[in-house]
Amino acid sequence: MNASLHDGNLLTAPLPQDMIALDPAFGTRFMLFVDTEEEFDWDAPFSRSAHGVTALTGMAQGQAYFAASGVKPVYVTDYPVIDNDAAAAMMAQWVSDGAADIGAHLHPWVNPPHVEEVSAPNSYVGFLPEAVERAKLEALCRRIEERFGQRPIAYRAGRYGVGPNSARLLEEAGFRLDTSVRSRFDYHRQHGPDFSGLPQNPYWTGPTRALVELPLSTAFVGLLRGRGERLYRATQAMGPLPGVLARTGMLSRVPLTPEGVPVQDAIAAIDALIEEGVRVLNFSFHSPTLEQGFTPYVRDEADRRAFYAWWDAVLAHLARRGVAAASLDALLMAIPARTEACKAA
């Protein structure tokens, strides 16, 4: 595809010259982005009002754990959380201490202006009318600026719901990094985006290529992993075959998250991604998972202990592999400036 025909749409594969060559001194590192959001019933229809922001004790415990482990999370934060006085004050202290960064996370059904019908298709902000996506993004950025004294520079769309206008709107709003692309996942049957075939390593995106895309990390593991995404996609319409392949250790898709991913699978995924040459391992989970009873992943105290045991094992394995934590600033500093020649290529 000619550069003049590629507008930097996040749903389109980048051009070869858009791939980012990180500073070699950066090495292979990992980052943690926490989808910091209200608590709601994941099995119920979307609602503007049926939610709460109460899992603050769990968030504080999680932040203490990661800070003690040398991890500086990026809390990509949505409107109900940032609008909550207690949550905003707690997170502002973390930022002041240099222990965390705050980004933006947009759940359109609870983010003003409330102009669209609440529905499953409209839960993907990138597929709303451009003017609505812009207005919601600006309202969120403005509220974060009011709380923290500066606009956010990192973004993740709720439900990974970027669309054809999102990269341009993020550029215009002053964002430097997006991490909405969930490589190797396809949500089109759920009214959402299709990220099939998109890279695992960071790349420039947006119409002026001023925005860095850092995809969430997902590996294929198993004896057939060399055939990767193409084989995995081909099996999806074949009834029970994907489950059989996973159970027999032939082929599994494993995202880097403690939510629903056994620790041994996560360790195998880390090794597979390192072997692929992925330079930034991008971990994520939802903030309500830090307190029992709010997500399917941590239902009780035993699940909560298992959550931290998962991290203990994963962090130990990362240390064995020489993969250290990276902050948002460290990543951005490792990205070389994009020259005018590259922009025009």
VODREN-617695 format. One record per atom (N, C-alpha, C, O): x, y, z; residue in three letters. Coordinates in steps of 0.2 Angstrom, whole numbers, plus 2048, in hexadecimal, padded with zeros to 3 digits. Layout:
N
XYZALA ...
This chain:
345
8047FA800MET 800800800MET 804806800MET 809807804MET 80380B7FCASN 8078117FBASN 805815801ASN 7FF816804ASN 80A819804ALA 80981D80AALA 804822809ALA 80082480EALA 803825803SER 7FE82A802SER 7F7827802SER 7F382B803SER 7F7821802LEU 7F081E802LEU 7EE81B809LEU 7E981880ALEU 7F381B80EHIS 7F2818814HIS 7F181E819HIS 7F682281AHIS 7EB81F81CASP 7EA825820ASP 7EC823828ASP 7EA82782CASP 7EF81E829GLY 7F181C830GLY 7EB819834GLY 7EB81983AGLY 7E6817831ASN 7E0814834ASN 7E380E838ASN 7E780A836ASN 7E080E83ELEU 7E2808843LEU 7E0802841LEU 7E27FD844LEU 7DB80183CLEU 7D97FB83ALEU 7DC7F8834LEU 7DA7F3831LEU 7E17FC832THR 7E57FA82CTHR 7EC7F982ETHR 7EF7FC832THR 7EF7F382BALA 7F67F282CALA 7FB7F782BALA 7FA7FA825ALA 7FF7F982FPRO 8047FE82DPRO 8097FC827PRO 8097F6826PRO 80B801824LEU 81080081FLEU 8177FE822LEU 8187FF828LEU 81B7FB81EPRO 8227F9821PRO 8267FE824PRO 8297FD82APRO 825804821GLN 82980A824GLN 82680D82AGLN 82981182DGLN 82080B82CASP 81D80D832ASP 81F809838ASP 81E80B83EASP 822803837MET 8257FF83DMET 82A803841MET 82F80683EMET 82A803847ILE 82F80784BILE 83480384EILE 8347FD850ILE 83A80584CALA 84180284EALA 843805855ALA 84680A855ALA 84180185BLEU 843804861LEU 84A804862LEU 84E80085FLEU 84C809866ASP 853809868ASP 85680386AASP 85380086FASP 85B800868PRO 85E7F986APRO 85F7F9871PRO 85F7F4874PRO 8617FF874ALA 8627FF87CALA 85C7FD880ALA 85D7FB886ALA 8567FE87DPHE 8507FD880PHE 84F7F5882PHE 84C7F3887PHE 8527F187DGLY 8517EA87EGLY 84A7E887DGLY 8467EB879GLY 8487E2880THR 8427DF881THR 83F7E1887THR 8427DF88DTHR 8397E4888ARG 8367E788EARG 82F7E588EARG 82C7E2889ARG 82C7E6894PHE 8257E5895PHE 8227EB898PHE 8257EF89CPHE 81B7EC896MET 8177F1899MET 8117EE89CMET 80E7E9899MET 80D7F28A0LEU 8077F08A3LEU 8027F68A2LEU 8037FC8A5LEU 7FD7F589EPHE 7F77FA89DPHE 7F17F78A1PHE 7EF7F189FPHE 7EE7FB8A6VAL 7E97F98A9VAL 7E27FC8A7VAL 7E28028A7VAL 7DE7F88A4ASP 7D77FB8A2ASP 7D37FD8A8ASP 7D07F98ABASP 7D48048AATHR 7D18068B0THR 7CA8098AFTHR 7C980E8ACTHR 7C58058B2GLU 7BE8068B0GLU 7BA8058B6GLU 7BC8028BBGLU 7B38078B5GLU 7AE8068BAGLU 7AD7FE8BAGLU 7AE7FA8B6GLU 7A97FC8C0GLU 7A77F68C0GLU 7A07F58BEGLU 79C7F98BFGLU 79F7F08BAPHE 7987EF8B7PHE 7977E78B6PHE 79C7E38B6PHE 7917E58B5ASP 78F7DE8B3ASP 7917DD8ACASP 78E7DF8A8ASP 7967D98ABTRP 7997D78A4TRP 7947D38A0TRP 7947D389ATRP 78F7D08A4ASP 78A7CC8A0ASP 7837D089FASP 77F7CD89BASP 7837D68A1ALA 77D7DA8A0ALA 77E7DE89AALA 7837E0898ALA 7787E1898PRO 7797E6892PRO 77C7EC895PRO 77D7EE89BPRO 77F7F0890PHE 7837F6892PHE 77E7FB895PHE 7787FB893PHE 7807FF89ASER 77C80489DSER 78080A89FSER 78680A8A1SER 77D81089FARG 7808168A0ARG 7818178A8ARG 78581A8AAARG 77C8138ACSER 77C8148B3SER 77D80E8B7SER 77F80F8BDSER 77D8088B5ALA 77E8028B9ALA 7858008BAALA 7877FB8B7ALA 7888048BEHIS 7908038BFHIS 7928078C5HIS 78E80A8C8HIS 7988058C8GLY 79A8088CDGLY 7A28098CDGLY 7A58068C8GLY 7A580D8D1VAL 7AC80E8D2VAL 7AE80D8D9VAL 7AE8128DDVAL 7AF8068DBTHR 7AF8058E2THR 7B68008E3THR 7B77FF8E9THR 7B97FE8DEALA 7BE7F98DFALA 7C57FD8E1ALA 7CA7FB8DEALA 7C58028E5LEU 7CB8068E6LEU 7D08028EALEU 7D68038EALEU 7CD7FE8EFTHR 7D27FB8F4THR 7D67F68EFTHR 7DC7F58F0THR 7D37F28EBGLY 7D67EE8E7GLY 7DB7F18E2GLY 7E17EF8E1GLY 7D97F78DFMET 7DE7FB8DBMET 7E47FD8DFMET 7EA7FD8DDMET 7E37FF8E5ALA 7E98028E9ALA 7ED7FC8EBALA 7F37FD8EBALA 7EB7F68ECGLN 7EF7F08EEGLN 7F37EE8E7GLN 7F87EC8E8GLN 7EF7EE8E2GLY 7F37ED8DBGLY 7F87F18DAGLY 7FE7EF8D8GLY 7F77F88DBGLN 7FC7FD8DAGLN 8027FC8DEGLN 8087FC8DCGLN 8017FA8E4ALA 8067F98E9ALA 80B7F38E7ALA 8117F38E7ALA 8077EE8E5TYR 80B7E88E2TYR 80F7E98DCTYR 8157E78DCTYR 80C7ED8D7PHE 8107EE8D1PHE 8167F38D3PHE 81C7F28D0PHE 8157F88D7ALA 81A7FD8D9ALA 8207F98DCALA 8267FA8DBALA 81E7F48E1ALA 8237F08E4ALA 8277EC8DFALA 82D7EA8E1ALA 8247EA8DASER 8277E68D5SER 82B7E98CFSER 82D7E68CBSER 82B7F08D0GLY 82F7F48CBGLY 82B7F58C5GLY 82E7F78C0GLY 8247F48C5VAL 8207F58BFVAL 81C7FC8C0VAL 8197FD8C5VAL 81D8008BBLYS 8198078BALYS 8138068B6LYS 8148078B0LYS 80D8048B8PRO 8078038B4PRO 80580A8B1PRO 80680F8B3PRO 8028098ABVAL 7FE80E8A8VAL 7F780D8A9VAL 7F48088A6VAL 7F48118ADTYR 7EC8108AETYR 7E98148A9TYR 7E781A8A9TYR 7E78108A3VAL 7E281489EVAL 7DB8148A1VAL 7D880F8A3VAL 7D981A8A2THR 7D381B8A7THR 7CD81E8A4THR 7CE8238A0THR 7C781B8A5ASP 7C181D8A2ASP 7BE8238A6ASP 7C08248ACASP 7B88258A3TYR 7B582B8A6TYR 7B282A8ADTYR 7B482E8B2TYR 7AF8258AFPRO 7AC8248B5PRO 7B18248BBPRO 7B08268C0PRO 7B78208B9VAL 7BC8208BEVAL 7BF8278BFVAL 7C08298C5VAL 7C182A8BAILE 7C48318BBILE 7C08368BEILE 7C283B8C1ILE 7B98358BDASP 7B48398C0ASP 7B38388C7ASP 7AF83C8CAASP 7B58338CAASN 7B48318D1ASN 7BA8348D5ASN 7C08338D4ASN 7B88388DAASP 7BD83C8DEASP 7C28388E1ASP 7C88398E1ASP 7C08328E4ALA 7C482E8E8ALA 7C982A8E3ALA 7CF82A8E5ALA 7C78288DEALA 7CB8248D9ALA 7D08298D6ALA 7D68288D6ALA 7CE82F8D4ALA 7D28348D1ALA 7D88368D6ALA 7DD8378D4ALA 7D68378DCALA 7DB83A8E1ALA 7E08348E2ALA 7E68368E3ALA 7DE82E8E3MET 7E28288E4MET 7E78288DEMET 7ED8278DFMET 7E58288D8MET 7E98278D2MET 7EE82D8D1MET 7F382D8CFMET 7EB8338D3ALA 7EF8398D3ALA 7F68398D7ALA 7FB83B8D5ALA 7F58358DDGLN 7FA8348E1GLN 7FF8308DEGLN 8058318DFGLN 7FD82A8DBTRP 8028268D8TRP 8068298D2TRP 80C8288D2TRP 80282E8CEVAL 8068318C9VAL 80B8368CCVAL 8118378CAVAL 80983A8D2SER 80D83E8D5SER 81383B8D8SER 81983D8D8SER 8138348DAASP 8188308DDASP 81D82E8D7ASP 82282B8D9ASP 81B82E8D1GLY 81E82C8CCGLY 81E8248CBGLY 8228218C8GLY 8188218CEALA 81781A8CEALA 8128188C9ALA 8128118C8ALA 80F81C8C5ALA 80A81A8C0ALA 8098208BBALA 80B8258BDALA 80681E8B5ASP 8048238B0ASP 7FD8228AFASP 7FA81D8B0ASP 7FA8278ADILE 7F38278ABILE 7F28298A4ILE 7F482D8A1ILE 7EE8248A1GLY 7EC82589AGLY 7E482689AGLY 7E182689FGLY 7E1825894ALA 7DA826892ALA 7D781F890ALA 7DB81B88CALA 7D181D892HIS 7CE817890HIS 7C681988FHIS 7C381C894HIS 7C4818889LEU 7BD81B888LEU 7B8815887LEU 7B8811883LEU 7B381588CHIS 7AD81188CHIS 7A881688AHIS 7A581A88EHIS 7A5816883PRO 7A181B881PRO 79A81B884PRO 797820885PRO 798815887TRP 79181588ATRP 791819891TRP 78C81B893TRP 79781A894VAL 79781E89AVAL 79B82589AVAL 79D82889FVAL 79D826894ASN 7A182C892ASN 79D83288FASN 79A830889ASN 79C838892PRO 79983D88EPRO 79C83F888PRO 7A283E887PRO 799842883PRO 791844884PRO 78D83D882PRO 78F83987EPRO 78883D886HIS 783837885HIS 77E83887FHIS 77983A881HIS 780837879VAL 77C839873VAL 77A83386FVAL 77583386BVAL 77E82D870GLU 77C82786CGLU 778822870GLU 778822876GLU 77581E86DGLU 771819870GLU 776814873GLU 77B812870GLU 774811879VAL 77880C87CVAL 777805879VAL 77180387AVAL 77C802876SER 77B7FC873SER 7827F9872SER 7877FC873SER 7827F2871ALA 7887EF870ALA 78C7F286AALA 7927F386BALA 7897F3864PRO 78D7F685FPRO 7907FD861PRO 7967FE85FPRO 78C801864ASN 78F807866ASN 79380786CASN 79680C86FASN 79580186FSER 79A801874SER 7A1801871SER 7A6802875SER 7A280186BTYR 7A8802867TYR 7A980A865TYR 7A680B860TYR 7AC80E869VAL 7AC815867VAL 7AE817860VAL 7AC81C85DVAL 7B381385EGLY 7B6814857GLY 7B1813851GLY 7B281584CGLY 7AB810853PHE 7A680F84DPHE 7A081484EPHE 79B81384BPHE 7A1818853LEU 79C81E854LEU 79D82384FLEU 7A382384CLEU 79882884DPRO 79A82D849PRO 7A083184BPRO 7A1832851PRO 7A4833846GLU 7AA837848GLU 7A983C84DGLU 7AD83D852GLU 7A484084CALA 7A3846851ALA 7A2843858ALA 7A484785DALA 79E83E859VAL 79D83B85FVAL 7A3838862VAL 7A583A868VAL 7A783585FGLU 7AE832861GLU 7B2838863GLU 7B5837869GLU 7B383D85FARG 7B7843861ARG 7B4846868ARG 7B884886CARG 7AE847868ALA 7AB84A86EALA 7AC846874ALA 7AE84987AALA 7AB840874LYS 7AC83C87ALYS 7B483C87CLYS 7B683C882LYS 7B883B877LEU 7BF83B878LEU 7C184287CLEU 7C5842880LEU 7BF847879GLU 7C184E87CGLU 7BE84E883GLU 7C1851887GLU 7B884C884ALA 7B584C88BALA 7BA848890ALA 7BB84B896ALA 7BC84388ELEU 7C083F892LEU 7C7842893LEU 7C9842899LEU 7CA84488ECYS 7D084888FCYS 7D084E893CYS 7D484F897CYS 7CB852892ARG 7CA858896ARG 7C985689EARG 7CC8598A2ARG 7C585089FARG 7C484E8A6ARG 7CB84C8A9ARG 7CC84D8AFARG 7CF8488A6ILE 7D58468A8ILE 7DA84C8A9ILE 7DD84C8AEILE 7DA8518A5GLU 7DE8578A6GLU 7DC85B8ACGLU 7E085D8B0GLU 7D585B8ADGLU 7D385E8B3GLU 7D585B8BAGLU 7D785E8BFGLU 7D58548B9ARG 7D88508BFARG 7DF8508C0ARG 7E18508C6ARG 7E38508BBPHE 7EA84F8BBPHE 7EE8558B9PHE 7F58548B9PHE 7EB85A8B6GLY 7EF85F8B4GLY 7F385F8ADGLY 7F68638ABGLY 7F18598AAGLN 7F48588A3GLN 7F085389FGLN 7EC84F8A2GLN 7F0854899ARG 7EC850895ARG 7EF849894ARG 7F5849894ARG 7EC844893PRO 7EF83D892PRO 7F283C88BPRO 7F0840886PRO 7F783888BILE 7FB837885ILE 7FA830883ILE 7FC82E87DILE 7F782B887ALA 7F7824885ALA 7EF823885ALA 7EC825889ALA 7ED81E881TYR 7E681D880TYR 7E581687ETYR 7E981287BTYR 7DF813881ARG 7DD80D87FARG 7D580D87EARG 7D280F883ARG 7D280C879ALA 7CB80C878ALA 7C880687CALA 7CB80187CALA 7C3807880GLY 7BF802883GLY 7BD7FD87EGLY 7BB7FF878GLY 7BD7F7880ARG 7BC7F187BARG 7C07F1875ARG 7BE7EE870ARG 7C67F4875TYR 7CB7F5870TYR 7C77F886ATYR 7C97F7864TYR 7C27FC86BGLY 7BE7FF866GLY 7C0805862GLY 7BC80A861GLY 7C680485FVAL 7C880985AVAL 7C4808853VAL 7C3803852VAL 7C480E850GLY 7C180D849GLY 7C5811844GLY 7CA813845GLY 7C281383EPRO 7C5816839PRO 7C881D83APRO 7CC81F837PRO 7C482183FASN 7C6827840ASN 7CB828847ASN 7CD82E848ASN 7CB82384ASER 7CE823851SER 7D5826851SER 7D782A855SER 7DA82384DALA 7E182584DALA 7E182D84BALA 7E583184FALA 7DD82F846ARG 7DE837845ARG 7DB83B84BARG 7DE84084DARG 7D683884ELEU 7D383C854LEU 7D883C85ALEU 7D984185DLEU 7DC83685BLEU 7E1836860LEU 7E683B85ELEU 7E983E863LEU 7E983B858GLU 7EE840856GLU 7EC847858GLU 7F084B85BGLU 7E6848856GLU 7E384F857GLU 7E385185EGLU 7E4857860GLU 7E184C862ALA 7E084D869ALA 7E784D86DALA 7E784F873ALA 7ED84C86AGLY 7F384D86DGLY 7F6846870GLY 7FB846874GLY 7F384186FPHE 7F583A871PHE 7FC83886EPHE 7FD83A868PHE 800835871ARG 80683386EARG 80682B86DARG 80A829869ARG 802828871LEU 802820870LEU 7FB81E871LEU 7F7820875LEU 7F981986DASP 7F381586DASP 7F580E86FASP 7FA80B86CASP 7F180A873THR 7F2803874THR 7EB800874THR 7EA7FC878THR 7E880186ESER 7E17FE86ESER 7E17F8869SER 7DC7F4869SER 7E67F7865VAL 7E67F2860VAL 7E87EB864VAL 7ED7EA866VAL 7E37E7863ARG 7E47E0866ARG 7E67DB861ARG 7E17D885EARG 7EC7DB85FSER 7EE7D7859SER 7EC7D085ASER 7EC7CD860SER 7EA7CD855ARG 7E87C6854ARG 7E17C4857ARG 7DF7BF858ARG 7DD7CA858PHE 7D67C985APHE 7D27CC855PHE 7D37D1852PHE 7CC7C9854ASP 7C77CC84FASP 7C07CC853ASP 7BD7C7855ASP 7BE7D2853TYR 7B77D4857TYR 7B27D5852TYR 7AC7D8855TYR 7B27D484CHIS 7AD7D7847HIS 7A77D3848HIS 7A17D6847HIS 7A67CD84BARG 7A07CA84CARG 79D7CD852ARG 7977CB853ARG 7A07D1856GLN 79D7D485CGLN 79C7DB85AGLN 79C7DF85FGLN 79C7DD854HIS 79B7E4852HIS 7A27E8853HIS 7A27EE852HIS 7A77E5854GLY 7AD7E9856GLY 7B37E8850GLY 7B17E684BGLY 7B97EA852PRO 7BE7EB84DPRO 7C17E484CPRO 7C17DF850PRO 7C57E3846ASP 7C87DD844ASP 7D07DF844ASP 7D27E3840ASP 7D47DC849PHE 7DB7DE849PHE 7DF7D8846PHE 7E57D8847PHE 7DC7D4842SER 7E07CE83FSER 7E67D183BSER 7E57D6837SER 7EB7CD83CGLY 7F17CF838GLY 7F57D5839GLY 7FA7D7836GLY 7F37D983FLEU 7F77DF841LEU 7FD7DD845LEU 7FD7D7848LEU 8027E1845PRO 8087DF848PRO 8087DF850PRO 8037E1853PRO 80D7DC852GLN 80E7DB85AGLN 8137E185CGLN 8127E3862GLN 8177E3858ASN 81C7E885AASN 8197EF859ASN 8147F0854ASN 81C7F485CPRO 8197FB85BPRO 81A7FE854PRO 81F7FC851PRO 816802852TYR 81680684CTYR 81380C84CTYR 80F80E850TYR 815811847TRP 812817846TRP 80B817843TRP 80A81383ETRP 80681B845THR 7FF81A842THR 7FD821842THR 800826845THR 7F7822840GLY 7F482983FGLY 7F682C838GLY 7FB82A835GLY 7F2831836PRO 7F3834830PRO 7FA83782FPRO 7FD837829PRO 7FD83A834THR 80383D834THR 808839837THR 80E83B838THR 806833839ARG 80B82E83CARG 80E831842ARG 814830844ARG 80A835846ALA 80D83884DALA 80B833853ALA 80D835858ALA 80782E851LEU 80482A857LEU 807823857LEU 808820851LEU 80A82185CVAL 80D81A85DVAL 80781585FVAL 803817863VAL 80781085BGLU 80380A85DGLU 807805861GLU 80C80285EGLU 805803867LEU 8087FE86ALEU 8037F886BLEU 7FE7F9870LEU 8027F3867PRO 7FD7EE868PRO 7FE7EA86EPRO 8037E9871PRO 7F87E8870LEU 7F87E3876LEU 7FB7DD873LEU 7FB7DB86DLEU 7FE7D9878SER 8027D3876SER 7FE7CD876SER 7FB7CB87BSER 7FE7C9871THR 7FB7C2870THR 8007BE86DTHR 8027BF867THR 8017B886FALA 8057B386CALA 8017AD86AALA 7FC7AB86DALA 8047A9865PHE 8017A2864PHE 80679E866PHE 80C79E865PHE 80479986AVAL 80879486DVAL 80678D86BVAL 80078C869VAL 80A78886CGLY 80978186AGLY 80D77F864GLY 811782861GLY 80C778862LEU 81077585DLEU 80F778856LEU 814778852LEU 80977B855LEU 80877E84FLEU 80878584FLEU 80678984ALEU 80B788854ARG 80B790854ARG 80F79384EARG 80E79984DARG 81378F84BGLY 817792845GLY 81279483FGLY 81479883BGLY 80C79183FARG 80779283AARG 80279883DARG 7FE79A839ARG 803799843GLY 80079F846GLY 7F97A2845GLY 7F579E845GLY 7F97A8843GLU 7F27AB842GLU 7EE7A883DGLU 7E87A783DGLU 7F17A7837ARG 7EE7A4831ARG 7EA79E833ARG 7E479D831ARG 7EE799836LEU 7EB793838LEU 7E579483ELEU 7E079183DLEU 7E7798842TYR 7E2799848TYR 7DB79C845TYR 7D679A847TYR 7DC7A1840ARG 7D67A483DARG 7D279E839ARG 7CC79E839ARG 7D679A836ALA 7D2795832ALA 7CE790836ALA 7CA78D833ALA 7D078F83CTHR 7CD78A840THR 7C778D844THR 7C3789846THR 7C6793843GLN 7C0796848GLN 7B9794846GLN 7B579484AGLN 7B979283FALA 7B279083DALA 7B178983DALA 7AD78683AALA 7B6785840MET 7B677E840MET 7B477B846MET 7B7776849MET 7AE77D849GLY 7AB77A84FGLY 7B077A855GLY 7B377F857GLY 7B1774858PRO 7B577385EPRO 7BD77385CPRO 7C1772861PRO 7BF773856LEU 7C6772854LEU 7CA777858LEU 7D077585BLEU 7C977D859PRO 7CE78285DPRO 7CF77F864PRO 7D4780866PRO 7C977D867GLY 7CA77B86EGLY 7CE77486EGLY 7D2773873GLY 7CD770869VAL 7D176A869VAL 7D976C868VAL 7DD76986BVAL 7DA770864LEU 7E1772862LEU 7E4775869LEU 7EA77486ALEU 7E077986CALA 7E377C873ALA 7E4777878ALA 7E977787BALA 7DF772879ARG 7E076D87EARG 7E676887DARG 7E8766881ARG 7E7767877THR 7EC762875THR 7F3766874THR 7F8763872THR 7F476C875GLY 7FA770875GLY 7FC77186EGLY 80277286DGLY 7F8771869MET 7FA772862MET 7FA779861MET 7FF77C85DMET 7F577D863LEU 7F4784861LEU 7F0788865LEU 7EA786866LEU 7F278D869SER 7EE79186DSER 7F079886CSER 7F579A86ASER 7EB79D86DARG 7EC7A486CARG 7EC7A7874ARG 7E77A5877ARG 7F17AA876VAL 7F27AC87DVAL 7F47B387DVAL 7F97B587BVAL 7EF7B7880PRO 7F17BE881PRO 7F47BF888PRO 7F47BB88CPRO 7F87C4888LEU 7FC7C588ELEU 7F87C9893LEU 7F87CF894LEU 7F47C5897THR 7EF7C889CTHR 7EE7C28A2THR 7EE7BC8A0THR 7ED7C48A8PRO 7EC7BF8ADPRO 7E57BD8ADPRO 7E37B98B1PRO 7E17C08A9GLU 7D97BF8A9GLU 7D87B98A4GLU 7D87BA89EGLU 7D77B38A7GLY 7D57AD8A3GLY 7DB7AA8A0GLY 7D97A589CGLY 7E17AC8A1VAL 7E77A889EVAL 7EB7A58A4VAL 7ED7A88A8VAL 7EB79E8A3PRO 7EF79B8A8PRO 7F779D8A8PRO 7F979F8A3PRO 7FA79D8AEVAL 8017A08AEVAL 80579C8A9VAL 80A79F8A6VAL 8057968A9GLN 80A7928A4GLN 80979489DGLN 80D794899GLN 80279589BASP 801798894ASP 80479F893ASP 8077A088EASP 8037A3898ALA 8067AA898ALA 80E7A9897ALA 8117AD893ALA 8117A589BILE 8187A489AILE 81A7A2893ILE 81F7A4891ILE 81679D891ALA 81879B88AALA 8177A0885ALA 81B7A1880ALA 8127A5886ALA 8117AA881ALA 8177AF882ALA 8197B287DALA 8197B1888ILE 81F7B5888ILE 8257B2884ILE 8287B6881ILE 8267AC885ASP 82C7A9881ASP 82B7A987AASP 82F7AB876ASP 8247A8878ALA 8237A8871ALA 8247AF86EALA 8267B0868ALA 8217B4871LEU 8227BB86FLEU 8297BD86FLEU 82B7C186ALEU 82D7BB874ILE 8347BD873ILE 8377BA86DILE 83C7BD86AILE 8367B486CGLU 8387B0866GLU 8367B4860GLU 83A7B485BGLU 8307B6860GLU 82E7BA85AGLU 8327C1859GLU 8317C4853GLU 8357C385EGLY 8387C985DGLY 8347CF860GLY 8357D585EGLY 82F7CE863VAL 82B7D3866VAL 82F7D786BVAL 8317D4870VAL 82F7DE86BARG 8347E286FARG 8307E4875ARG 8337E587AARG 82A7E5875VAL 8267E887BVAL 8207E387CVAL 81B7E2878VAL 8207DF882LEU 81B7DB884LEU 8167DF888LEU 8177E288DLEU 8107DF885ASN 80B7E4887ASN 8057E088BASN 8017DD888ASN 8067E0892PHE 8017DD896PHE 7FB7E1898PHE 7FC7E7898PHE 7F57DE899SER 7F07E289BSER 7EB7DE8A0SER 7EB7D889FSER 7E77E28A3PHE 7E17DF8A7PHE 7DC7E58A9PHE 7DE7EB8A8PHE 7D67E38ABHIS 7D17E88ADHIS 7D27EA8B4HIS 7D37E58B8HIS 7D17F08B6SER 7D27F28BDSER 7CE7EF8C2SER 7D07ED8C8SER 7C77ED8C0PRO 7C37EA8C5PRO 7C57E38C7PRO 7C37E08CCPRO 7C97E08C3THR 7CC7D98C5THR 7D07D98CBTHR 7D17D48CETHR 7D37DF8CDLEU 7D77E08D3LEU 7D37DF8D9LEU 7D67DE8DFLEU 7CC7DF8D9GLU 7C87DE8DFGLU 7C37D88DEGLU 7C07D88D8GLU 7C27D48E2GLN 7BE7CE8E1GLN 7B77D08E0GLN 7B47D48E3GLN 7B47CC8DBGLY 7AD7CC8DAGLY 7AA7D18D5GLY 7A47D28D3GLY 7AF7D48D1PHE 7AD7D98CCPHE 7AE7D78C5PHE 7AB7D98C0PHE 7B27D28C4THR 7B37CF8BDTHR 7B37C88BETHR 7B47C58C3THR 7B27C48B8PRO 7B27BD8B8PRO 7B97BA8BAPRO 7B97B48BCPRO 7BE7BE8BATYR 7C57BB8BBTYR 7C77BB8C2TYR 7CB7B78C4TYR 7C47BF8C7VAL 7C57BF8CEVAL 7BF7BF8D1VAL 7BC7C58D3VAL 7BC7B98D3ARG 7B57B98D6ARG 7B67B98DDARG 7B17BA8E1ARG 7BB7B68E0ASP 7BC7B58E7ASP 7C37B68EAASP 7C77B88E5ASP 7C47B58F0GLU 7CB7B68F3GLU 7D07B28F0GLU 7D67B38EFGLU 7CE7AB8EEALA 7D37A78EBALA 7D57A98E4ALA 7DB7A88E3ALA 7D07AC8E0ASP 7D27AE8DAASP 7D77B48DBASP 7DB7B58D7ASP 7D57B98E0ARG 7DA7BE8E1ARG 7E17BC8E2ARG 7E67BF8DFARG 7E27B78E6ARG 7E87B58E8ARG 7EC7B28E2ARG 7F27B38E0ARG 7E77AE8DEALA 7EA7AB8D7ALA 7EC7B18D2ALA 7F17B08CFALA 7E97B68D2PHE 7EB7BC8CEPHE 7F27BE8D0PHE 7F67BF8CBPHE 7F37BF8D6TYR 7FA7C18D8TYR 7FF7BC8D7TYR 8057BD8D6TYR 7FD7B68D8ALA 8027B08D7ALA 8047B08CFALA 80A7AE8CEALA 7FF7B18CBTRP 8007B28C4TRP 8067B78C2TRP 80A7B68BFTRP 8057BD8C5TRP 80A7C28C4TRP 8107C08C7TRP 8167C28C4TRP 8107BD8CDASP 8177BB8D0ASP 81B7B78CBASP 8217B88CAASP 8177B28C8ALA 81B7AD8C4ALA 81D7B08BDALA 8227AF8BAALA 8187B58BAVAL 81A7B88B4VAL 8207BD8B5VAL 8247BD8B1VAL 8207C18BALEU 8257C68BBLEU 82C7C28BCLEU 8317C48BALEU 82B7BC8C0ALA 8327B88C1ALA 8347B68BAALA 83A7B68B9ALA 8307B48B6HIS 8327B18AFHIS 8347B78ABHIS 83A7B68A8HIS 8317BC8ABLEU 8347C28A7LEU 83B7C48AALEU 83F7C58A6LEU 83C7C48B0ALA 8437C58B3ALA 8487C08B0ALA 84D7C28AFALA 8467BA8B0ARG 84A7B48AEARG 84C7B68A7ARG 8527B48A4ARG 8477B88A3ARG 8487B989BARG 84C7C089AARG 84D7C2894ARG 84D7C48A0GLY 8507CA89FGLY 84C7D089CGLY 84E7D4899GLY 8457CF89DVAL 8407D489AVAL 83E7D88A0VAL 83A7D68A4VAL 8417DE8A0ALA 83F7E38A6ALA 8397E78A4ALA 8377E889EALA 8367EA8A9ALA 8307EF8A8ALA 8327F58A5ALA 8387F78A6ALA 82E7F88A1ALA 82F7FE89EALA 8298038A0ALA 8248018A0ALA 82B8098A1SER 82680E8A2SER 82481189BSER 827810896SER 81E81589CLEU 81C818895LEU 82181D893LEU 82381D88DLEU 824821897ASP 82A826895ASP 830822892ASP 83282488DASP 83181C895ALA 837818892ALA 83681688BALA 83A816887ALA 83081488ALEU 82E811884LEU 82E81787FLEU 831816879LEU 82B81D880LEU 82B82287BLEU 83282587ALEU 833827875LEU 83682587FMET 83D82787EMET 84182287AMET 846824876MET 83F81C879ALA 843817875ALA 84081786EALA 84381386AALA 83C81B86CILE 83981C865ILE 83D821862ILE 83C827864ILE 84082085DPRO 844825859PRO 83F82A856PRO 839828854PRO 841830855ALA 83D835851ALA 83B83384AALA 840830847ALA 835834848ARG 834832841ARG 83683883DARG 83383D83EARG 83A837838THR 83D83C834THR 83883E82FTHR 83383A82DTHR 83984482CGLU 834846827GLU 835842821GLU 83084181DGLU 83A83F81FALA 83B83B81AALA 83783581AALA 833832816ALA 837832821CYS 83282C822CYS 82B82E821CYS 82782A81FCYS 829834824LYS 822836823LYS 82083681CLYS 81A83581BLYS 824838818ALA 822839811ALA 82383380DALA 821833807ALA 82682E80FALA 82882880CALA 821824809ALA 82281F806ALA 
